């Protein structure tokens, strides 16, 4: 039986002060206190490989690795060394850094998605830039997004579609339409009118449910016929399904694609790639044409982030990391499923997704998804030294000892979950409030 973590004094002190200094207590809402159980560490002091340590010195196996941005491991030496060398040579200059061309060539040669690239520091920047390009290229204004995919940007055009629309002009909502992933008819309906104002269709290539009946290929064909651009968001899926992205793995070619999170092992590097005729709209070579102000950010091509990306790509290629991650992910899923069966929880717990990115669906005694039961599972995993928020993301740092620890913690947590199901609720087992959805109308 795993020893439970019971030291939280410094975490409690940190949590009591941080909200006075930082709205939300974090710079990403999904890292906030309301997203975790009461016993979650309030802050992380350092990471190494697949492990992180909190303020009280407790060690945790990291399951989601910095919202899946740390694609190799915390403090991975070849990437850290490349960043240090770049920093000592200067991080920002009055003219483009020489590394920008090297990074552009390597990235485009690696992902094989488009002929041009624009780098930035966060995903919202490049995704909104893709929207701007689509509007300029098509002469239309509206954006169509997959309603099942939870996040595309913090900009108004997306946040207006969520319950968190405070502070956004009411007319912003009219600029974005929605369709359902794997529902071709819902896309056809948006494009049926010849006078539609849809500039682009935006979605992730895949989340956890695979595309059915050639959905992606059929949407791409619809977009071509309607003169609409297809934009695929590879923020999460990039470098997991394939170095060329999930869209390449699934056999579809977008007009534009956006990349981030796991392309630089946790360092800030994101990218927009696409067809040259579209991307060049943001250039300065077509004299006499109206200028499109695409992306212009002082830190967008900071040398440290690009150096991290280059070193990350080289490590992935050298060690065959994608294939290795898939192999261990398959083993992990098999063992998690075996635990679920052994505890008789097949109707309540379900591991979904692909071996490269798995998620746990938690249901109550009535077999419906339940935040209290989900939080109970998180609480029990964290108590046993596994920092868990619902995802299992196997990286190069998650080798057999890490898989063994994760499965053992999952087995013991399932025993508590079984108790809650037998009682009919989490009362007496869950400490504190259940975690809440990020996108909700009221705090």
C-alpha positions as CSV (number, residue, x, y, z in Angstrom):
1,X,0.0,0.0,0.0
2,X,1.3,3.4,-1.0
3,X,2.1,5.9,1.8
4,X,-0.4,8.8,1.8
5,X,0.8,12.4,1.6
6,X,-0.3,14.4,4.6
7,X,2.0,17.5,4.8
8,X,0.3,20.6,3.4
9,X,1.3,23.5,5.8
10,X,3.2,25.5,3.2
11,X,0.7,24.8,0.5
12,X,-2.1,26.1,2.7
13,X,-0.1,29.3,3.5
14,X,0.6,29.9,-0.2
15,X,-3.0,29.4,-1.2
16,X,-4.2,31.9,1.4
17,X,-2.0,34.6,0.0
18,X,-1.7,34.1,-3.8
19,X,-5.3,35.3,-4.6
20,X,-4.4,38.7,-3.1
21,X,-1.7,39.1,-5.7
22,X,-2.9,37.3,-8.8
23,X,-6.5,37.2,-10.0
24,X,-7.6,33.6,-10.0
25,X,-4.4,32.6,-8.2
26,X,-2.8,31.4,-11.4
27,X,-2.1,32.5,-14.9
28,X,-4.1,29.7,-16.5
29,X,-7.6,29.0,-15.3
30,X,-7.2,25.2,-15.5
31,X,-4.4,25.5,-12.9
32,X,-6.7,27.2,-10.4
33,X,-7.7,26.0,-7.0
34,X,-11.3,25.4,-8.2
35,X,-10.0,22.8,-10.7
36,X,-8.5,20.5,-8.0
37,X,-9.4,18.7,-4.8
38,X,-8.6,20.2,-1.3
39,X,-5.5,18.1,-0.9
40,X,-3.8,19.3,-4.2
41,X,-0.4,21.0,-3.9
42,X,-0.9,24.8,-4.1
43,X,2.3,25.3,-6.0
44,X,5.2,23.4,-7.6
45,X,8.8,24.3,-6.7
46,X,10.6,22.1,-9.2
47,X,10.3,19.2,-11.6
48,X,12.6,16.4,-12.8
49,X,11.7,13.9,-15.4
50,X,8.1,12.7,-14.7
51,X,8.1,14.0,-11.1
52,X,7.3,17.4,-9.4
53,X,7.8,18.6,-5.9
54,X,5.5,20.9,-3.9
55,X,6.3,23.6,-1.2
56,X,6.2,21.0,1.6
57,X,8.7,18.7,-0.2
58,X,6.1,16.2,-1.3
59,X,6.9,14.4,-4.5
60,X,4.3,13.6,-7.2
61,X,4.2,11.6,-10.4
62,X,3.0,14.1,-13.0
63,X,0.2,12.8,-15.2
64,X,-0.6,15.8,-17.4
65,X,2.9,17.4,-17.6
66,X,2.2,21.1,-17.6
67,X,-1.1,20.8,-19.4
68,X,0.7,18.4,-21.9
69,X,3.2,21.1,-22.8
70,X,6.2,19.2,-21.3
71,X,6.4,16.5,-23.9
72,X,9.7,14.9,-22.9
73,X,10.2,15.5,-19.2
74,X,10.8,18.3,-16.7
75,X,14.3,19.7,-16.9
76,X,15.3,17.5,-19.8
77,X,19.0,18.3,-20.1
78,X,19.5,18.6,-23.9
79,X,16.6,21.1,-24.2
80,X,17.6,23.0,-21.0
81,X,21.2,23.2,-22.3
82,X,20.1,24.5,-25.7
83,X,18.0,27.2,-23.9
84,X,20.9,28.2,-21.8
85,X,23.3,28.5,-24.8
86,X,20.7,30.6,-26.6
87,X,20.2,32.9,-23.6
88,X,23.9,33.5,-23.2
89,X,24.0,34.6,-26.9
90,X,21.1,37.0,-26.5
91,X,17.4,36.5,-26.4
92,X,16.1,39.4,-28.5
93,X,17.5,41.8,-31.1
94,X,16.6,44.8,-33.3
95,X,16.5,42.5,-36.4
96,X,15.5,38.9,-36.8
97,X,17.7,36.4,-35.0
98,X,19.6,34.0,-37.3
99,X,18.0,31.1,-35.4
100,X,14.5,32.1,-36.9
101,X,15.4,30.8,-40.3
102,X,16.9,27.6,-38.9
103,X,13.8,27.0,-36.7
104,X,11.4,27.8,-39.6
105,X,13.1,25.3,-41.9
106,X,13.3,22.6,-39.3
107,X,9.7,23.0,-38.2
108,X,8.3,23.0,-41.7
109,X,10.4,20.0,-42.8
110,X,9.2,18.2,-39.6
111,X,5.5,18.8,-39.7
112,X,5.1,18.9,-43.5
113,X,2.0,21.1,-43.1
114,X,2.2,24.2,-45.2
115,X,5.1,26.1,-46.8
116,X,5.4,29.1,-44.4
117,X,5.4,29.5,-40.6
118,X,4.8,32.3,-38.1
119,X,6.0,31.8,-34.5
120,X,4.5,33.3,-31.4
121,X,4.5,32.7,-27.6
122,X,1.0,31.3,-27.1
123,X,-1.7,29.4,-28.8
124,X,-4.4,32.1,-28.7
125,X,-2.1,34.4,-30.7
126,X,-1.5,32.0,-33.6
127,X,-5.1,30.7,-33.7
128,X,-6.6,34.2,-33.9
129,X,-4.0,35.0,-36.6
130,X,-5.3,32.0,-38.6
131,X,-8.8,33.4,-38.3
132,X,-7.6,36.8,-39.6
133,X,-5.9,35.2,-42.5
134,X,-9.1,33.2,-43.3
135,X,-11.2,36.3,-43.3
136,X,-8.8,38.2,-45.5
137,X,-8.4,35.3,-48.0
138,X,-12.1,34.6,-48.3
139,X,-13.6,38.0,-47.8
140,X,-16.0,36.5,-45.2
141,X,-16.3,37.2,-41.5
142,X,-17.7,34.3,-39.5
143,X,-15.9,31.4,-37.9
144,X,-17.3,27.9,-37.5
145,X,-16.0,25.9,-34.5
146,X,-16.5,22.4,-33.1
147,X,-18.6,22.8,-30.0
148,X,-17.1,19.7,-28.4
149,X,-13.6,21.1,-28.4
150,X,-13.2,23.1,-25.2
151,X,-10.7,25.8,-26.0
152,X,-9.3,27.7,-29.0
153,X,-8.4,31.1,-27.8
154,X,-8.9,33.7,-25.0
155,X,-9.9,36.3,-27.6
156,X,-13.5,37.5,-27.9
157,X,-14.4,35.5,-31.0
158,X,-14.2,32.3,-29.0
159,X,-14.9,33.3,-25.4
160,X,-18.1,34.8,-26.5
161,X,-19.4,31.3,-27.2
162,X,-18.8,30.2,-23.6
163,X,-20.7,31.0,-20.4
164,X,-17.8,33.3,-19.4
165,X,-18.9,36.1,-21.8
166,X,-18.7,38.9,-19.3
167,X,-16.7,41.9,-20.6
168,X,-17.3,40.9,-24.3
169,X,-19.6,43.0,-26.6
170,X,-22.8,41.2,-27.3
171,X,-22.3,41.4,-31.1
172,X,-19.1,39.4,-30.8
173,X,-21.2,36.2,-30.4
174,X,-22.7,36.6,-33.9
175,X,-19.3,36.2,-35.4
176,X,-18.9,32.6,-34.4
177,X,-21.0,29.6,-35.4
178,X,-20.8,26.1,-34.0
179,X,-21.1,22.5,-35.4
180,X,-20.6,19.1,-33.9
181,X,-17.6,16.9,-34.4
182,X,-18.4,13.7,-36.4
183,X,-21.8,15.3,-37.5
184,X,-21.3,16.1,-41.1
185,X,-24.9,17.4,-41.5
186,X,-24.2,20.1,-38.9
187,X,-21.3,21.4,-41.1
188,X,-23.3,21.1,-44.3
189,X,-26.1,23.2,-42.7
190,X,-23.7,26.0,-42.1
191,X,-22.5,26.0,-45.7
192,X,-25.8,25.2,-47.4
193,X,-26.7,28.8,-48.2
194,X,-24.6,30.1,-51.1
195,X,-24.5,33.5,-49.4
196,X,-23.1,32.1,-46.1
197,X,-20.5,34.3,-44.4
198,X,-18.3,31.5,-43.1
199,X,-14.6,32.2,-43.6
200,X,-13.3,29.1,-42.0
201,X,-14.0,25.8,-40.2
202,X,-11.9,25.3,-37.1
203,X,-11.5,22.2,-35.0
204,X,-9.0,19.9,-33.4
205,X,-8.2,16.9,-35.7
206,X,-9.2,14.6,-32.9
207,X,-9.9,14.7,-29.2
208,X,-10.6,11.4,-27.5
209,X,-13.3,10.0,-29.9
210,X,-11.9,9.0,-33.3
211,X,-13.4,10.6,-36.5
212,X,-16.0,8.4,-38.0
213,X,-16.9,7.6,-41.6
214,X,-14.1,9.8,-43.1
215,X,-15.5,12.9,-41.3
216,X,-12.4,14.9,-41.6
217,X,-11.9,14.2,-45.3
218,X,-15.6,15.0,-46.0
219,X,-15.4,18.3,-44.1
220,X,-12.2,19.2,-46.1
221,X,-14.1,18.5,-49.3
222,X,-17.0,20.6,-48.2
223,X,-14.7,23.5,-47.4
224,X,-13.0,23.3,-50.8
225,X,-16.4,23.3,-52.6
226,X,-17.6,26.3,-50.5
227,X,-14.4,28.3,-50.7
228,X,-14.0,28.0,-46.9
229,X,-10.6,27.5,-45.3
230,X,-10.1,24.4,-43.0
231,X,-8.0,25.2,-39.9
232,X,-6.9,22.4,-37.7
233,X,-5.8,23.1,-34.2
234,X,-2.8,20.9,-33.2
235,X,-2.1,22.6,-29.9
236,X,-2.7,19.4,-27.9
237,X,-2.4,16.8,-30.6
238,X,0.8,18.0,-32.2
239,X,3.8,15.8,-31.5
240,X,1.6,13.2,-29.8
241,X,-0.1,11.3,-32.7
242,X,2.8,12.1,-35.0
243,X,5.6,14.7,-35.4
244,X,3.5,15.7,-38.5
245,X,0.4,16.1,-36.3
246,X,-2.8,14.2,-35.8
247,X,-4.1,15.5,-39.1
248,X,-1.3,13.7,-41.0
249,X,-1.9,10.5,-38.9
250,X,-5.6,10.7,-39.8
251,X,-5.0,11.5,-43.5
252,X,-6.4,15.0,-44.0
253,X,-4.7,18.2,-45.2
254,X,-5.7,21.6,-43.7
255,X,-5.2,25.0,-45.3
256,X,-3.8,26.3,-42.0
257,X,-2.8,24.6,-38.8
258,X,-1.8,25.9,-35.4
259,X,0.8,24.3,-33.1
260,X,1.9,24.8,-29.5
261,X,2.1,23.2,-26.0
262,X,4.3,20.1,-26.6
263,X,6.6,21.4,-29.4
264,X,9.3,22.8,-27.1
265,X,9.1,20.7,-23.9
266,X,7.3,23.3,-21.9
267,X,9.1,26.3,-23.2
268,X,7.0,29.0,-24.9
269,X,6.9,28.3,-28.6
270,X,3.8,28.2,-30.8
271,X,3.4,28.2,-34.6
272,X,1.0,28.9,-37.4
273,X,1.7,27.0,-40.6
274,X,-0.2,27.1,-43.9
275,X,-0.2,27.4,-47.7
276,X,2.1,30.1,-49.0
277,X,-0.6,31.9,-50.9
278,X,-2.6,32.4,-47.7
279,X,0.3,33.0,-45.3
280,X,1.9,35.6,-47.7
281,X,-1.1,37.8,-47.1
282,X,0.7,38.7,-43.8
283,X,3.9,39.5,-45.7
284,X,5.3,42.8,-47.1
285,X,6.4,41.6,-50.6
286,X,3.2,42.4,-52.5
287,X,3.7,46.1,-53.0
288,X,0.5,48.0,-53.7
289,X,-1.8,45.5,-52.0
290,X,-3.6,46.3,-48.7
291,X,-1.5,45.3,-45.8
292,X,-2.7,42.6,-43.4
293,X,-1.3,43.1,-39.9
294,X,-0.9,39.4,-39.0
295,X,1.2,38.8,-35.9
296,X,3.7,41.3,-34.6
297,X,5.0,40.4,-31.1
298,X,8.3,41.5,-29.6
299,X,8.9,38.1,-27.9
300,X,7.3,35.9,-30.6
301,X,10.6,34.6,-31.9
302,X,12.6,34.9,-28.7
303,X,15.7,32.8,-29.2
304,X,15.3,30.6,-26.1
305,X,11.9,29.3,-27.1
306,X,13.0,28.5,-30.7
307,X,16.2,26.8,-29.3
308,X,14.0,24.7,-27.1
309,X,11.8,23.7,-30.0
310,X,14.8,22.8,-32.2
311,X,16.3,20.6,-29.4
312,X,12.9,19.0,-28.7
313,X,12.4,18.1,-32.4
314,X,15.9,16.6,-32.5
315,X,15.3,14.6,-29.4
316,X,12.0,13.2,-30.7
317,X,13.6,12.1,-33.9
318,X,16.8,10.7,-32.3
319,X,14.9,8.5,-29.8
320,X,11.8,7.7,-31.7
321,X,9.8,9.2,-28.9
322,X,6.4,9.2,-30.5
323,X,6.5,5.4,-31.2
324,X,7.8,4.8,-27.7
325,X,5.1,6.9,-26.1
326,X,2.4,5.0,-28.0
327,X,3.8,1.6,-26.9
328,X,3.9,2.5,-23.2
329,X,0.5,4.2,-23.5
330,X,-1.0,1.0,-24.8
331,X,0.4,-0.9,-21.9
332,X,-0.9,1.7,-19.5
333,X,-4.4,1.5,-20.9
334,X,-4.5,-2.2,-20.7
335,X,-3.4,-2.2,-17.1
336,X,-5.9,0.6,-16.1
337,X,-8.7,-1.3,-17.8
338,X,-7.7,-4.4,-15.9
339,X,-7.9,-2.6,-12.6
340,X,-11.3,-1.2,-13.5
341,X,-12.6,-4.7,-14.3
342,X,-11.1,-6.2,-11.2
343,X,-12.9,-3.6,-9.1
344,X,-16.2,-4.1,-10.9
345,X,-16.2,-0.5,-12.1
346,X,-16.9,-0.9,-15.8
347,X,-20.1,1.1,-15.7
348,X,-18.5,3.9,-13.7
349,X,-15.0,4.4,-14.9
350,X,-13.9,4.5,-18.5
351,X,-10.4,5.2,-20.0
352,X,-10.9,6.9,-23.4
353,X,-8.7,8.2,-26.1
354,X,-5.6,7.1,-28.0
355,X,-2.5,5.5,-26.3
356,X,-0.6,8.9,-26.7
357,X,-3.3,10.8,-24.7
358,X,-5.8,9.1,-22.4
359,X,-8.6,10.5,-20.3
360,X,-10.7,9.0,-17.5
361,X,-14.5,9.5,-17.5
362,X,-15.9,9.3,-14.0
363,X,-19.6,8.4,-13.4
364,X,-21.8,8.2,-10.3
365,X,-24.0,5.4,-9.1
366,X,-26.6,6.5,-11.7
367,X,-23.9,6.1,-14.4
368,X,-23.9,9.8,-15.3
369,X,-20.7,12.0,-15.4
370,X,-20.3,13.5,-11.9
371,X,-17.8,16.3,-10.8
372,X,-17.9,15.1,-7.2
373,X,-16.9,11.5,-8.1
374,X,-14.3,12.9,-10.6
375,X,-12.8,15.0,-7.8
376,X,-12.8,12.1,-5.4
377,X,-10.6,10.1,-7.9
378,X,-8.3,13.1,-8.2
379,X,-8.1,13.4,-4.4
380,X,-7.2,9.8,-3.9
381,X,-4.6,9.7,-6.7
382,X,-3.0,12.9,-5.3
383,X,-3.0,11.5,-1.8
384,X,-0.9,8.6,-3.1
385,X,1.6,10.8,-4.8
386,X,0.2,11.0,-8.4
387,X,-0.7,14.5,-9.5
388,X,-3.9,13.7,-11.5
389,X,-6.4,15.9,-13.2
390,X,-8.1,13.4,-15.5
391,X,-5.5,12.9,-18.2
392,X,-2.8,10.2,-18.6
393,X,-0.1,11.7,-20.9
394,X,2.7,9.2,-21.4
395,X,6.0,10.9,-22.2
396,X,9.6,9.8,-22.6
397,X,10.0,10.2,-18.8
398,X,7.1,7.8,-18.0
399,X,9.0,4.5,-18.1
400,X,8.0,1.2,-16.4
401,X,8.6,2.3,-12.8
402,X,6.3,5.3,-13.4
403,X,3.6,3.2,-15.0
404,X,3.8,0.7,-12.1
405,X,3.4,3.6,-9.6
406,X,0.5,5.1,-11.5
407,X,-1.4,1.8,-11.8
408,X,-0.8,1.0,-8.1
409,X,-2.2,4.4,-7.1
410,X,-5.1,4.0,-9.5
411,X,-6.0,0.5,-8.0
412,X,-6.0,1.9,-4.4
413,X,-8.0,4.9,-5.5
414,X,-10.5,2.7,-7.3
415,X,-11.1,0.9,-3.9
416,X,-12.3,4.2,-2.4
417,X,-14.3,5.0,-5.5
418,X,-16.0,1.7,-5.1
419,X,-17.0,2.7,-1.5
420,X,-18.5,5.9,-2.8
421,X,-20.6,4.1,-5.4
422,X,-21.8,1.6,-2.8
423,X,-22.9,4.5,-0.6
424,X,-24.5,6.3,-3.5
425,X,-22.5,9.5,-3.1
426,X,-19.1,10.9,-2.0
427,X,-20.2,12.2,1.4
428,X,-17.7,11.3,4.1
429,X,-15.0,10.5,1.5
430,X,-14.5,13.7,-0.5
431,X,-12.8,16.5,1.5
432,X,-13.9,20.0,0.5
433,X,-15.9,21.0,-2.6
434,X,-15.9,19.2,-6.0
435,X,-13.8,20.7,-8.8
436,X,-15.8,23.0,-11.1
437,X,-15.8,23.5,-14.9
438,X,-13.5,26.3,-16.1
439,X,-16.3,27.7,-18.4
440,X,-19.2,28.5,-16.1
441,X,-21.5,31.5,-15.7
442,X,-21.0,32.1,-12.0
443,X,-17.9,31.9,-9.9
